[in-house]
């Protein structure tokens, strides 16, 4: 295992995506909010400073290129590794090298690809060196670091979210490769279905360039015209129009949610299949199912949220392709069960009232009175303790003065019918 890598040494065998990596931050396409003229890291670089950083974003959006170019900007040694290559022992070797570099007034950037795959002990081994500045850590992840990177390491890093590349940005990268790559610029290459190639890449520049290179190599010598059939032949499938970060992505997830909301299990599992076939991240789907379980089912079926949360945990542990079965089970249950958006409506109505300026002052009888002075001021005075009354209930005002509203309106379906009946018994004036 080679831990200390030079940036891609170019040769005729290097993949196209490696050969056309940007040589400077000015050459990078996209992510202007991070490294552009007014980018989040630009001011730091002007002071020859680079904080430890987590780059979070979809594949093929420039995380590795940005990390290497940032190291160049601050004249630091660039060390690249990944969770697959490095255990705690290898990390310690890198830290020792970084300390040697510091003695020679040289910074060290440790780039960890797929940092979300580092286990707790691997992440913990970095803490002290990141904190004392022995190394500048740049981690790359496609997963939300709040879920996948432990809080101690996360608190020592700045997190920057990379955007999927737009269609125009991908087009620029592809055309630039055809124009400037030493192996391609001498060939007359025309792409008849450039939009299809861009859609298929889903905002991932590496995918686009890999498909392009494979097609070119399969066409032999002479002038090359790239068609839709060429793209389908290389990717070995009929093109399903699905851009994981574009309009069709959102259209499909919308159809998926609305089919579950409409209690149509057959359409719901159909849209699930489309997303999985197109390479959608299973955990993204599972997260949306958790939200749906609360927003659209709520207390009508108290098992729904638990099931959706268990689906997410199981998908995280199992991974594809078996995760498709777990997702399908969860989707079919959520689509088939009773629905209620009462919880969603209740909290949104509360927040709207608060924004409008409704009184939120806590009345004295609901305040805690841990000191004698507070008791003298009337805190907790005349508070009625429900457990001192029959059936552990007593009618009381729990709102601020002059506020008395109904926010929760159970729909009367499934488990919420029992909740509604109980509320009618307890609060007969409110729930007539």
C-alpha positions as CSV (number, residue, x, y, z in Angstrom):
1,X,0.0,0.0,0.0
2,X,1.4,3.4,-1.0
3,X,0.2,6.1,1.3
4,X,2.2,9.0,0.0
5,X,0.9,9.7,-3.5
6,X,2.0,12.2,-6.0
7,X,-0.8,13.9,-7.9
8,X,-1.7,11.7,-11.0
9,X,1.4,11.3,-13.0
10,X,0.1,11.6,-16.5
11,X,0.8,9.0,-19.1
12,X,-1.0,7.5,-22.0
13,X,-2.6,4.9,-19.8
14,X,-4.2,7.3,-17.4
15,X,-8.0,7.6,-17.6
16,X,-9.4,10.7,-19.3
17,X,-10.8,11.9,-16.0
18,X,-7.3,11.9,-14.5
19,X,-5.6,13.4,-17.5
20,X,-7.9,16.5,-17.5
21,X,-7.9,17.2,-13.8
22,X,-7.6,21.0,-13.3
23,X,-4.0,22.2,-12.7
24,X,-5.1,25.3,-10.6
25,X,-8.2,26.5,-8.7
26,X,-8.9,28.9,-11.6
27,X,-9.3,25.8,-13.9
28,X,-11.8,24.2,-11.7
29,X,-15.4,24.2,-13.0
30,X,-18.1,24.7,-10.4
31,X,-18.0,25.1,-6.6
32,X,-17.5,28.8,-6.8
33,X,-19.2,29.2,-3.4
34,X,-16.2,27.5,-1.9
35,X,-13.1,28.4,-4.0
36,X,-14.4,31.2,-6.3
37,X,-13.6,34.9,-6.0
38,X,-15.8,35.3,-3.0
39,X,-15.7,31.6,-1.9
40,X,-15.7,30.5,1.7
41,X,-12.1,29.3,1.6
42,X,-10.7,32.1,-0.6
43,X,-10.1,34.6,2.2
44,X,-8.2,31.9,4.2
45,X,-6.0,31.1,1.2
46,X,-5.1,34.8,0.8
47,X,-3.6,34.6,4.3
48,X,-1.8,31.3,3.5
49,X,-4.1,29.5,5.9
50,X,-6.1,26.4,5.3
51,X,-8.4,25.0,8.1
52,X,-9.2,21.3,8.5
53,X,-12.1,20.7,6.2
54,X,-14.8,18.2,5.3
55,X,-15.9,18.3,1.6
56,X,-19.4,16.8,1.4
57,X,-21.0,16.3,-1.9
58,X,-22.0,13.9,-4.7
59,X,-19.4,11.8,-6.6
60,X,-17.6,13.5,-9.4
61,X,-18.0,17.1,-8.1
62,X,-14.3,17.8,-7.6
63,X,-13.6,16.8,-4.0
64,X,-10.2,15.2,-4.8
65,X,-9.1,17.9,-7.2
66,X,-10.1,20.7,-4.8
67,X,-8.2,19.0,-1.9
68,X,-5.0,18.7,-4.0
69,X,-5.2,22.2,-5.3
70,X,-5.8,23.6,-1.8
71,X,-2.7,21.9,-0.6
72,X,-0.8,23.5,-3.5
73,X,-2.1,26.9,-2.6
74,X,-0.6,26.7,0.9
75,X,2.5,24.9,-0.3
76,X,1.8,21.8,1.8
77,X,2.8,18.2,1.2
78,X,-0.3,16.3,-0.1
79,X,-0.9,12.8,1.4
80,X,-3.8,10.9,0.1
81,X,-5.4,7.8,1.6
82,X,-8.7,6.2,2.2
83,X,-10.5,4.1,4.8
84,X,-9.8,1.0,2.7
85,X,-6.1,1.6,2.7
86,X,-5.4,2.9,6.2
87,X,-5.8,1.6,9.7
88,X,-4.8,3.4,12.9
89,X,-1.2,2.2,12.4
90,X,-0.9,3.8,9.0
91,X,-2.5,7.0,10.3
92,X,0.1,7.2,13.0
93,X,2.8,6.9,10.4
94,X,1.3,9.8,8.5
95,X,1.1,11.9,11.7
96,X,4.8,11.2,12.4
97,X,5.7,12.4,8.9
98,X,3.6,15.5,9.4
99,X,5.5,16.3,12.6
100,X,8.8,15.9,10.8
101,X,7.5,18.3,8.1
102,X,6.6,20.8,10.8
103,X,10.1,20.8,12.1
104,X,11.2,21.8,8.5
105,X,8.6,24.5,8.3
106,X,6.4,22.4,5.9
107,X,2.7,21.9,6.2
108,X,1.0,18.6,5.6
109,X,-2.4,18.1,4.1
110,X,-3.9,14.6,4.8
111,X,-6.7,13.9,2.3
112,X,-9.0,11.1,3.3
113,X,-11.3,9.9,0.6
114,X,-14.6,8.4,1.8
115,X,-13.9,9.5,5.4
116,X,-17.4,8.3,6.3
117,X,-16.0,4.8,6.1
118,X,-13.4,5.5,8.8
119,X,-14.4,3.7,12.0
120,X,-14.4,5.4,15.4
121,X,-10.9,4.4,16.3
122,X,-9.5,5.6,13.0
123,X,-11.3,9.0,13.4
124,X,-10.2,9.3,17.1
125,X,-6.6,8.7,16.1
126,X,-6.8,12.0,14.1
127,X,-8.2,14.2,16.8
128,X,-5.1,15.5,18.6
129,X,-3.1,16.1,15.4
130,X,-6.0,18.0,13.8
131,X,-6.5,20.1,17.0
132,X,-2.9,21.0,17.4
133,X,-2.4,21.7,13.7
134,X,0.2,18.9,13.1
135,X,-1.9,18.0,10.0
136,X,-4.5,19.8,8.0
137,X,-7.2,17.3,7.4
138,X,-9.4,17.3,4.3
139,X,-12.0,14.6,4.3
140,X,-14.2,13.8,1.3
141,X,-17.6,12.2,1.8
142,X,-20.7,11.6,-0.2
143,X,-22.7,11.1,3.0
144,X,-24.0,13.7,5.4
145,X,-21.1,14.2,7.9
146,X,-23.5,14.9,10.7
147,X,-24.5,11.2,10.5
148,X,-21.2,9.6,9.5
149,X,-18.4,11.6,11.1
150,X,-18.1,11.5,14.9
151,X,-18.9,14.8,16.6
152,X,-15.4,15.3,18.2
153,X,-13.7,15.3,14.8
154,X,-16.5,17.2,13.1
155,X,-16.2,20.0,15.7
156,X,-12.5,20.5,14.7
157,X,-13.3,20.9,11.0
158,X,-15.2,23.2,8.7
159,X,-17.8,21.5,6.6
160,X,-18.4,22.6,3.0
161,X,-21.2,21.2,0.8
162,X,-20.3,20.7,-2.8
163,X,-23.1,21.0,-5.4
164,X,-23.8,18.6,-8.2
165,X,-22.4,20.0,-11.4
166,X,-25.0,21.7,-13.6
167,X,-25.6,20.6,-17.2
168,X,-23.8,23.7,-18.5
169,X,-20.8,22.9,-16.2
170,X,-20.7,19.3,-17.4
171,X,-20.9,20.4,-21.0
172,X,-17.9,22.8,-20.4
173,X,-15.9,19.9,-18.8
174,X,-16.6,17.5,-21.7
175,X,-15.9,20.1,-24.4
176,X,-12.7,21.2,-22.7
177,X,-11.5,17.5,-22.6
178,X,-12.2,17.1,-26.3
179,X,-10.3,20.3,-27.0
180,X,-7.3,20.1,-24.7
181,X,-6.6,16.4,-24.0
182,X,-3.4,15.4,-25.9
183,X,-5.0,12.1,-26.9
184,X,-8.3,13.5,-28.1
185,X,-7.7,16.9,-29.6
186,X,-6.2,15.4,-32.8
187,X,-9.4,13.4,-33.4
188,X,-12.5,14.8,-35.0
189,X,-15.2,13.9,-32.4
190,X,-18.9,14.9,-32.6
191,X,-21.4,14.1,-29.9
192,X,-24.9,14.0,-31.4
193,X,-26.6,13.3,-28.1
194,X,-24.6,15.4,-25.6
195,X,-27.7,16.1,-23.5
196,X,-28.3,12.4,-23.0
197,X,-24.6,11.8,-21.9
198,X,-25.0,14.8,-19.5
199,X,-28.3,13.5,-18.1
200,X,-26.9,10.0,-17.6
201,X,-23.9,11.3,-15.6
202,X,-26.2,12.8,-12.9
203,X,-24.0,15.8,-12.2
204,X,-20.9,13.5,-11.9
205,X,-18.0,14.7,-14.1
206,X,-16.0,11.5,-13.7
207,X,-19.0,9.4,-14.9
208,X,-19.4,11.6,-17.9
209,X,-15.7,11.5,-18.9
210,X,-15.5,7.7,-18.3
211,X,-18.5,7.0,-20.6
212,X,-17.1,9.4,-23.2
213,X,-13.7,7.7,-23.2
214,X,-15.2,4.2,-23.3
215,X,-17.3,5.2,-26.4
216,X,-14.3,6.8,-28.1
217,X,-12.1,3.7,-27.6
218,X,-14.8,1.4,-28.8
219,X,-15.2,3.4,-32.1
220,X,-11.8,2.7,-33.5
221,X,-9.8,5.2,-35.5
222,X,-10.9,8.0,-37.8
223,X,-13.7,10.6,-37.3
224,X,-16.1,9.7,-34.5
225,X,-19.8,10.5,-34.2
226,X,-21.3,9.6,-30.8
227,X,-25.0,8.7,-30.8
228,X,-27.6,7.6,-28.3
229,X,-27.1,3.9,-29.3
230,X,-23.4,4.3,-28.6
231,X,-24.2,5.5,-25.1
232,X,-26.7,2.7,-24.5
233,X,-24.2,0.1,-25.8
234,X,-21.5,1.3,-23.4
235,X,-23.6,1.6,-20.3
236,X,-25.4,-1.7,-21.2
237,X,-28.9,-0.4,-20.6
238,X,-31.7,1.6,-22.2
239,X,-31.4,5.2,-21.0
240,X,-33.8,5.9,-18.2
241,X,-34.1,9.7,-18.0
242,X,-33.1,10.3,-14.4
243,X,-30.6,13.0,-13.3
244,X,-30.0,12.3,-9.6
245,X,-29.7,16.0,-8.8
246,X,-31.7,17.5,-11.6
247,X,-35.4,18.2,-12.4
248,X,-36.3,14.5,-13.1
249,X,-34.8,13.5,-9.8
250,X,-37.2,15.8,-8.0
251,X,-40.1,14.8,-10.2
252,X,-39.6,11.2,-9.4
253,X,-39.2,11.6,-5.7
254,X,-42.4,13.7,-5.8
255,X,-44.3,11.0,-7.6
256,X,-43.0,8.5,-5.1
257,X,-44.1,10.5,-2.1
258,X,-47.5,11.4,-3.6
259,X,-48.2,7.7,-4.5
260,X,-47.5,6.7,-0.8
261,X,-49.7,9.6,0.4
262,X,-52.4,8.4,-2.0
263,X,-52.3,4.9,-0.5
264,X,-51.3,3.3,-3.8
265,X,-48.7,0.6,-2.9
266,X,-48.3,-0.5,-6.6
267,X,-47.3,2.9,-7.9
268,X,-45.2,3.6,-4.8
269,X,-43.0,0.5,-5.4
270,X,-42.9,1.3,-9.1
271,X,-41.3,4.7,-8.4
272,X,-39.0,3.1,-5.9
273,X,-37.8,0.7,-8.6
274,X,-37.1,3.5,-11.0
275,X,-35.0,5.3,-8.4
276,X,-33.0,2.2,-7.5
277,X,-32.5,1.2,-11.2
278,X,-31.1,4.7,-11.8
279,X,-28.6,4.5,-9.0
280,X,-30.4,6.6,-6.4
281,X,-28.7,6.5,-2.9
282,X,-30.8,4.0,-0.8
283,X,-30.3,6.1,2.3
284,X,-31.7,9.1,0.6
285,X,-34.9,7.2,-0.1
286,X,-35.0,5.8,3.5
287,X,-34.7,9.3,4.9
288,X,-37.6,10.5,2.9
289,X,-39.6,7.6,4.1
290,X,-38.9,8.6,7.8
291,X,-40.2,12.1,7.0
292,X,-43.2,10.8,5.2
293,X,-44.1,8.5,8.1
294,X,-44.4,11.5,10.4
295,X,-45.8,14.0,8.0
296,X,-48.4,11.9,6.3
297,X,-49.2,9.1,8.7
298,X,-48.4,10.4,12.1
299,X,-50.4,9.1,15.0
300,X,-52.9,7.4,12.7
301,X,-50.5,4.5,12.7
302,X,-48.0,4.7,15.6
303,X,-45.9,1.9,14.1
304,X,-45.2,3.8,10.9
305,X,-42.4,6.0,12.2
306,X,-40.7,3.1,14.0
307,X,-40.9,1.0,10.9
308,X,-39.4,3.8,8.7
309,X,-36.6,4.3,11.2
310,X,-35.9,0.6,11.3
311,X,-35.8,0.5,7.5
312,X,-33.1,3.3,7.5
313,X,-31.0,1.4,10.1
314,X,-31.3,-1.9,8.1
315,X,-30.5,-0.3,4.8
316,X,-27.4,1.3,6.4
317,X,-26.2,-2.0,7.7
318,X,-27.1,-4.2,4.7
319,X,-26.4,-2.0,1.6
320,X,-27.4,-2.8,-2.0
321,X,-28.6,-5.0,-3.6
322,X,-30.4,-6.6,-0.7
323,X,-31.4,-3.3,0.7
324,X,-34.0,-3.1,-2.2
325,X,-36.1,-5.7,-0.4
326,X,-36.0,-3.8,2.9
327,X,-37.0,-0.6,1.1
328,X,-39.8,-2.3,-0.7
329,X,-41.2,-3.8,2.5
330,X,-41.2,-0.3,4.1
331,X,-42.7,1.4,1.1
332,X,-45.5,-1.1,0.7
333,X,-46.4,-0.7,4.4
334,X,-46.3,3.1,4.4
335,X,-48.4,3.3,1.2
336,X,-51.0,0.8,2.5
337,X,-51.6,2.1,6.0
338,X,-54.0,4.8,7.2
339,X,-52.9,8.5,6.8
340,X,-53.1,11.7,8.9
341,X,-51.1,14.9,8.5
342,X,-52.4,16.3,11.8
343,X,-49.0,16.5,13.4
344,X,-47.6,18.3,10.4
345,X,-50.5,20.8,10.4
346,X,-50.3,21.4,14.1
347,X,-46.6,22.4,14.3
348,X,-46.8,24.6,11.2
349,X,-49.8,26.4,12.6
350,X,-48.0,27.0,15.9
351,X,-44.9,28.4,14.1
352,X,-47.1,30.7,11.9
353,X,-48.8,32.1,15.0
354,X,-45.4,32.7,16.7
355,X,-44.1,34.5,13.6
356,X,-47.2,36.7,13.7
357,X,-46.4,37.7,17.2
358,X,-48.7,35.6,19.4
359,X,-48.0,36.0,23.1
360,X,-45.5,33.3,24.3
361,X,-45.1,34.4,27.9
362,X,-45.2,31.5,30.3
363,X,-47.9,32.1,32.9
364,X,-46.8,32.2,36.6
365,X,-48.6,29.0,37.6
366,X,-46.6,27.0,35.0
367,X,-43.2,28.4,36.0
368,X,-40.8,26.4,38.2
369,X,-40.1,27.8,41.6
370,X,-36.7,26.5,42.8
371,X,-36.0,29.5,45.1
372,X,-37.9,31.3,47.9
373,X,-37.8,34.5,46.0
374,X,-39.5,32.9,43.0
375,X,-42.2,31.5,45.3
376,X,-42.8,35.0,46.7
377,X,-43.2,36.3,43.2
378,X,-46.0,33.8,42.6
379,X,-44.1,31.2,40.5
380,X,-45.9,27.9,40.4
381,X,-48.7,29.3,42.6
382,X,-52.0,27.4,42.2
383,X,-50.6,24.9,39.8
384,X,-52.8,21.9,39.7
385,X,-50.8,18.6,39.8
386,X,-52.8,16.2,37.5
387,X,-51.8,13.1,39.4
388,X,-53.6,14.4,42.5
389,X,-56.9,14.3,40.7
390,X,-59.2,11.5,39.5
391,X,-58.0,9.7,36.4
392,X,-54.8,11.8,36.6
393,X,-56.4,14.7,34.9
394,X,-57.7,18.2,35.8
395,X,-58.8,20.9,33.4
396,X,-56.2,23.7,33.5
397,X,-54.9,26.5,31.3
398,X,-51.5,25.5,29.9
399,X,-51.3,28.4,27.4
400,X,-50.1,32.0,27.9
401,X,-52.8,34.4,29.1
402,X,-55.5,35.2,26.5
403,X,-54.3,32.3,24.3
404,X,-56.5,29.2,23.9
405,X,-56.3,27.5,20.5
406,X,-56.8,24.0,19.0
407,X,-53.7,23.1,16.9
408,X,-54.0,19.3,17.0
409,X,-57.0,18.0,15.1
410,X,-56.8,14.2,15.0
411,X,-58.3,12.9,11.8
412,X,-60.3,10.1,13.4
413,X,-58.6,7.3,11.4
414,X,-56.6,4.3,12.8
415,X,-55.0,5.0,16.2
416,X,-56.0,8.7,16.0
417,X,-59.6,7.7,16.4
418,X,-58.8,6.6,20.0
419,X,-56.8,9.7,20.6
420,X,-59.7,11.9,19.3
421,X,-62.1,10.1,21.6
422,X,-59.9,10.6,24.6
423,X,-59.4,14.3,23.9
424,X,-63.2,14.7,23.5
425,X,-63.6,13.1,27.0
426,X,-60.9,15.3,28.6
427,X,-61.5,18.5,26.8
428,X,-65.2,18.4,25.9
429,X,-65.4,22.2,25.3
430,X,-62.5,22.2,22.8
431,X,-63.2,18.9,21.1
432,X,-67.0,19.0,20.6
